[in-house]
Amino acid sequence: MAKPTIILATSNGVGMGHLARATAIALALKEVANPIIVSMAGGIAEVPAFMDIRCEYIPGRDRLWMSRGNWDQYLCDRLLALMEETGASVLTFDGVVPYPGVLATKIKNRELCLVWIRRGFWQRNLLRFVLPVYSKAMDIVIEPGDIAKVFDFGPTSKRKEALLTSPVSLFDKDSAMSRDDARRALGLDLNRPTVLVQLGTGDSDVNSKMSAALEGLIGWENLQVIVTKAPIDSAGNSLVPKGIDLRIGRYFPLARVLNAFDASICAAGYNGVHELLPAGIPTVFVSNIRGTDDQEARARWCQEFGYALRADHENLADITATVRKLQDSRVREQLSNKCLELPATNGADEIAKLLFDLSGDKKPISSGIFIHLFRKIIYVSLRRMTLIYRLLKPHAVLQSTVQEPVFYLDTTKPDEIRELIKSDKRFEHLIAGSSQQYRARREVIANKAYGSQRGG
């Protein structure tokens, strides 16, 4: 019997949480299904080659490669074309809220099973008012568990429609490299103490937090510090204080080399908490309060129950002082030992089983005439609301787009995909091994979205 195909779509969030969860679920699916990940996150470049999972990059609406009015239709057409090419009957979306283009796939294909993988720990922002509407429009809502769930008092915490699973993590102690092997993979000294720093850069307050955290590492004898992206401000100035030996280290997935580190400093996002703590890495969490994720509540739980240290994200002096505590080997040992008490993070296996079971269910879950009309009304309403919102508050133009003919490629090489995603050129990424019919269909979709142009 042929394996079913399941498509896992993700938005481009503040961090890697959406894509990391999709990757973990895809890995759990591989024995019984053919998972395909489609994502707007730049990290998708690493997945095909390193994880042996078929993938496609979709330009997010903030790329401004096409008019905002065309983007939702483009997204819908892309997803439907991929489903037709692969025979997929299950489409999942991991993101804060499903885009109108995602909802439109169910309107056009009523046999599709549409699943929303919806993280908990929402902050109380305006999106909470449309939460019931989005939830009703989906066939199934799955909530990946959170080790800090008892501190979740946000809009999703009292809702009953979601199927709750165990936490999802890419860290697996059985597949993780040993300390020495991980350090060799990263090109690190085997004997020096090593700290991983995963704090964002960009706005001035975020940059200040990075510098304050690094200040707390000054004086740690013979220390080597690893970051995953260059710690510089928008003008290219270094955020690294004198006295810090810092280098950029990249590896995907980072979860496999976490044993290389003696300690870490990280934002308290879903991904960081559910990889670093199961790996037993002594960590200081510095919350990122942007977006929907209530990182501060998650960080408070980690601190109050002794699994990690929490720095006050509003107090630079406290960030430095809290990070300095990591220099004490007794503190690190205490945190590592406490992390041994954490429950299993095998939610990816649970979600994979749910999706596999859905792929074998020939009966549509909620395709009655009334729910179908409801979805149409919701799609039109949400699309209009989104367009009005973006008219009043347009996306910032971060990069101009070269108005050249769109070209098509199906590469799985990380360097090629990464450079294209960073570039100002429009391109259409196809899953490896796709048919000529699919290529032709994608040209029609692109020409409609971008304007009539011949592909390269």
C-alpha positions in Angstrom: 0.0 0.0 0.0 1.4 3.4 -1.0 2.3 5.8 1.7 -0.1 8.8 2.0 1.3 12.3 1.4 0.8 15.0 4.1 1.7 18.6 3.5 2.9 20.6 6.5 2.8 24.4 5.9 4.3 27.0 8.1 4.4 30.8 8.3 7.5 32.9 8.8 7.4 33.6 12.5 9.7 35.7 14.8 11.8 32.6 15.4 12.2 29.0 14.2 9.3 27.6 16.3 6.8 26.9 13.4 9.4 25.4 11.1 11.1 23.4 13.9 7.8 21.8 14.9 6.9 21.0 11.3 10.3 19.4 10.8 10.0 17.3 14.0 6.5 16.1 12.9 7.8 15.3 9.4 10.6 13.2 10.8 8.1 11.3 12.8 5.9 10.8 9.7 8.6 9.5 7.4 8.2 5.8 8.3 4.5 5.7 7.4 3.9 8.7 5.1 5.5 11.1 2.6 5.7 14.4 4.4 6.3 17.7 2.5 7.1 21.0 4.2 6.2 24.3 2.6 7.3 27.3 4.4 7.8 31.1 4.3 10.7 30.8 6.8 14.2 31.2 5.5 15.3 28.2 7.5 13.5 26.0 5.0 16.7 26.1 3.0 18.4 23.7 5.3 15.7 21.1 5.5 15.8 19.1 2.2 19.5 18.3 2.3 20.0 17.7 6.0 16.7 16.1 6.9 15.9 14.4 3.6 12.4 15.9 3.5 10.9 17.3 0.4 10.3 21.0 0.7 9.2 24.2 -1.1 9.8 27.8 -0.2 6.9 30.1 -0.6 7.5 33.9 -0.5 5.7 35.4 2.4 3.3 38.4 1.9 5.9 40.7 3.5 8.4 40.0 0.7 6.2 42.2 -1.5 7.0 40.2 -4.6 3.4 40.7 -5.8 0.5 42.9 -4.8 -1.1 42.1 -1.4 -4.4 41.6 -3.2 -2.8 38.8 -5.3 -0.9 37.0 -2.5 -3.8 35.1 -0.8 -4.9 33.7 -4.2 -1.3 32.8 -5.0 -0.9 31.0 -1.7 -4.1 29.0 -2.2 -3.2 28.1 -5.8 0.3 27.0 -4.7 -1.0 24.7 -2.0 -3.8 23.2 -4.2 -1.3 22.6 -7.1 1.1 20.8 -4.7 -1.7 18.7 -3.4 -2.8 17.7 -6.9 0.8 16.9 -7.8 1.4 14.7 -4.8 -2.1 13.3 -4.1 -2.1 14.8 -0.6 -5.4 14.8 1.3 -4.2 16.4 4.6 -2.8 19.9 4.9 -1.6 21.3 8.2 -0.8 24.9 9.0 1.5 25.9 11.8 1.3 29.6 12.4 -0.3 32.2 14.7 -3.5 32.3 12.6 -4.2 30.7 9.2 -3.9 33.1 6.3 -7.1 33.5 4.2 -5.3 31.7 1.4 -5.0 28.6 3.6 -8.7 28.7 4.4 -9.5 29.0 0.7 -7.9 25.6 0.0 -10.8 24.0 1.9 -13.4 26.0 0.0 -12.0 24.8 -3.3 -11.3 21.3 -2.2 -14.0 20.1 0.2 -12.4 16.6 0.5 -9.2 18.1 2.0 -8.6 17.7 5.7 -7.4 21.0 7.0 -5.5 21.0 10.3 -4.4 24.0 12.4 -1.4 23.3 14.6 -1.9 26.1 17.1 0.6 26.8 19.8 -0.7 27.9 23.2 0.7 30.8 25.3 -1.0 33.6 23.3 -0.6 37.1 24.6 -3.9 39.0 25.0 -3.7 41.0 21.8 -6.4 41.8 19.2 -6.1 38.4 17.5 -7.9 36.8 20.5 -11.2 38.2 19.1 -11.0 36.2 15.9 -9.6 33.0 17.6 -13.1 31.3 17.7 -13.7 32.1 14.1 -10.4 30.6 12.9 -10.8 27.6 15.1 -14.3 26.9 13.7 -13.1 27.2 10.1 -10.6 24.3 10.5 -11.4 20.6 10.5 -9.0 19.8 13.3 -7.1 22.0 15.8 -4.0 20.4 17.4 -2.2 22.1 20.3 1.4 21.0 20.8 2.0 20.7 24.5 4.1 23.1 26.5 6.2 22.1 29.5 5.1 25.4 31.1 1.4 25.0 30.3 0.2 25.6 33.9 1.4 29.2 33.5 -0.7 29.7 30.3 -3.6 31.9 31.1 -4.0 33.4 27.6 -6.8 33.3 25.1 -6.2 29.7 24.0 -6.0 28.3 27.6 -9.7 27.9 28.2 -10.7 26.7 24.7 -11.8 23.1 24.3 -11.7 22.4 20.6 -7.9 21.6 20.4 -6.4 18.1 20.7 -3.6 18.5 23.2 -0.4 16.5 22.8 2.9 16.2 24.6 5.5 19.0 23.8 7.2 18.8 20.4 11.0 19.0 20.2 13.7 18.4 17.6 16.0 17.3 20.4 16.3 13.6 20.7 18.9 12.2 23.1 19.3 9.1 21.0 20.1 11.0 17.8 22.0 13.9 19.4 25.8 13.9 19.0 28.1 13.4 21.9 29.9 16.4 23.4 33.1 15.9 21.5 31.4 14.9 18.1 29.2 18.0 18.4 32.2 20.3 19.0 34.0 18.8 16.1 31.0 19.4 13.8 30.9 23.0 14.9 34.7 23.4 14.6 35.1 24.2 18.3 37.9 23.5 20.8 37.2 20.3 22.6 38.4 21.5 26.0 37.3 25.1 26.4 34.0 26.0 28.0 31.4 27.0 25.4 28.3 29.0 25.6 25.6 29.3 22.9 23.8 32.6 22.5 20.5 32.8 20.7 19.2 36.3 21.0 17.9 38.3 18.1 19.3 41.6 16.8 17.7 44.4 14.9 15.9 47.1 16.9 18.0 49.1 19.4 16.4 47.6 22.5 17.1 44.0 21.2 20.6 45.0 20.3 21.1 46.3 23.9 19.9 43.0 25.3 22.5 41.1 23.3 25.3 43.3 24.4 24.1 43.2 28.1 24.0 39.4 27.9 27.5 39.1 26.5 28.8 41.5 29.2 27.7 38.8 31.7 30.2 36.4 30.1 33.2 38.6 30.6 35.7 37.0 33.0 34.7 33.4 32.2 38.2 32.0 31.8 39.1 30.5 28.4 35.5 30.8 27.2 34.4 30.4 23.6 31.0 31.9 22.6 28.9 30.7 19.7 26.1 32.7 18.0 24.1 31.6 15.0 24.1 35.0 13.2 26.5 37.9 13.3 25.8 40.2 16.3 25.8 43.5 14.6 23.4 46.5 14.5 21.7 47.8 11.3 24.8 50.0 10.6 27.1 47.0 10.8 28.6 47.9 14.1 29.6 45.0 16.4 27.5 44.4 19.5 30.3 42.3 21.1 32.0 43.8 24.2 35.8 43.6 24.4 37.1 40.5 26.1 34.7 38.0 24.4 36.0 35.4 22.0 32.9 35.0 19.8 32.4 33.2 16.5 29.5 32.3 14.3 28.5 28.6 14.2 25.8 27.1 12.0 24.4 23.6 12.1 21.0 22.3 11.2 19.3 21.1 13.1 21.0 22.8 16.1 19.2 20.3 18.4 21.7 17.6 17.3 24.7 19.5 18.5 23.4 20.9 21.8 25.6 18.6 23.8 28.5 20.8 22.7 27.5 23.6 25.1 28.1 24.1 28.8 25.4 26.8 29.0 23.2 29.0 26.8 21.4 32.3 26.6 18.2 32.3 24.7 14.8 33.9 24.1 12.0 32.0 25.8 10.3 30.9 22.6 8.7 27.5 22.2 11.6 26.1 20.2 14.4 27.3 22.5 12.7 26.1 25.7 11.7 22.7 24.3 15.2 21.9 22.9 17.6 23.4 25.5 15.9 22.1 28.6 15.4 18.5 27.5 19.0 18.6 26.5 19.9 19.6 30.0 21.7 22.8 29.0 21.9 25.4 31.8 20.1 28.4 30.3 19.3 32.0 31.0 16.1 33.0 29.2 15.6 36.6 28.1 12.1 37.1 26.8 11.2 38.5 23.5 7.9 40.3 24.0 7.2 40.9 20.3 4.6 38.8 18.5 1.9 36.7 19.9 3.9 34.2 22.0 3.8 35.0 25.8 7.5 34.2 26.3 7.6 36.0 29.7 5.0 33.6 31.2 7.0 30.6 29.9 10.3 32.1 31.3 8.7 32.7 34.7 7.6 29.0 34.9 11.1 27.9 34.0 12.6 30.1 36.7 10.1 29.4 39.5 10.4 25.6 39.1 14.1 25.7 38.9 14.7 24.5 35.3 16.4 27.7 34.1 17.3 31.3 35.1 15.2 34.2 33.9 16.5 37.7 33.3 14.3 40.7 33.4 14.0 41.7 29.8 13.4 45.3 30.7 16.5 45.6 32.9 19.9 45.5 31.1 21.8 45.3 34.4 19.7 42.3 35.5 20.4 40.6 32.2 24.1 41.0 32.8 24.0 39.9 36.4 21.8 36.9 35.7 24.0 35.7 32.8 27.1 36.1 35.1 25.5 33.4 37.4 26.2 30.8 34.6 29.9 31.1 35.4 29.3 29.3 38.6 29.7 25.5 37.9 27.4 24.7 40.9 24.6 26.7 39.4 25.1 25.0 36.0 25.1 21.6 37.6 21.9 22.3 39.6 20.0 23.4 36.5 21.2 20.4 34.5 20.1 18.0 37.2 16.7 19.7 37.5 16.1 19.3 33.8 16.3 15.5 34.2 12.9 15.7 35.8 11.2 17.1 32.7 8.5 15.0 31.0 9.1 13.4 27.6 8.8 15.7 24.6 7.4 13.1 22.2 4.5 15.2 20.9 5.8 14.9 17.3 5.1 11.2 17.4 1.6 11.8 18.7 0.8 14.4 16.1 2.2 12.2 13.3 -0.2 9.4 14.3 -3.1 11.8 14.3 -2.2 13.0 10.8 -1.7 9.5 9.5 -5.0 8.4 10.8 -6.7 11.5 9.2 -5.0 10.7 5.8 -6.8 7.3 5.8 -10.2 8.7 6.6 -12.1 9.0 3.3 -15.0 10.9 4.8 -14.6 14.7 5.0 -14.7 15.8 8.6 -16.7 19.0 8.2 -17.8 19.6 4.6 -21.6 20.1 5.1 -23.3 22.9 3.2 -23.5 25.2 6.2 -19.9 24.9 7.3 -18.9 25.4 3.6 -20.9 28.6 3.4 -19.4 29.7 6.8 -15.9 29.2 5.4 -16.7 31.3 2.3 -18.1 34.1 4.5 -15.0 33.9 6.8 -12.6 33.9 3.9 -14.1 37.0 2.2 -14.4 38.8 5.5 -10.9 38.0 6.7 -9.4 38.8 3.3 -11.1 42.2 3.3 -10.1 42.9 6.8 -6.5 42.0 6.1 -6.3 44.2 3.0 -7.8 47.2 4.9 -5.3 46.6 7.7 -2.4 46.6 5.3 -3.7 49.6 3.5 -3.6 51.5 6.9 -0.4 49.8 8.1 1.6 48.6 5.1 4.6 46.3 5.4 7.9 48.0 5.7 9.9 47.9 2.5 13.0 46.1 3.6 14.3 45.1 0.2 13.5 46.2 -3.3 12.6 43.5 -5.8 14.2 43.2 -9.1 11.6 43.3 -11.8 13.0 40.5 -14.0 11.3 37.4 -15.3 10.6 34.8 -12.6 12.7 31.7 -12.8 12.0 28.2 -11.6 14.2 25.6 -9.8 13.9 22.4 -7.8 17.3 22.5 -6.0 17.8 20.9 -2.6 21.2 22.6 -2.0 21.1 24.7 1.1 23.5 27.4 -0.1 21.6 27.9 -3.3 18.2 28.2 -1.6 19.6 30.4 1.2 21.2 32.8 -1.2 18.0 33.1 -3.3 15.8 33.7 -0.3 18.2 36.5 0.8 18.3 38.0 -2.7 16.1 40.6 -4.4 15.2 38.2 -7.2 11.8 36.5 -7.6 12.0 32.8 -8.0 9.6 29.8 -7.8 10.9 26.8 -5.8 9.5 23.4 -6.8 9.8 20.1 -4.8 12.5 17.8 -6.1 11.4 15.3 -8.7 8.2 17.1 -9.7 6.5 16.5 -13.0 6.5 18.7 -16.1 2.7 19.1 -15.6 3.4 20.6 -12.2 6.0 23.0 -13.6 3.5 24.1 -16.2 0.8 24.6 -13.6 3.2 26.6 -11.5 4.0 28.9 -14.4 0.3 29.7 -14.8 0.0 30.5 -11.1 3.1 32.7 -11.1 2.1 34.6 -14.3 -1.3 35.3 -12.7 0.3 36.5 -9.5 3.3 38.5 -10.8 1.9 39.5 -14.2 2.5 37.9 -17.5 6.2 36.9 -17.8 8.0 34.0 -19.2 9.9 31.9 -16.8 13.6 31.0 -16.8 
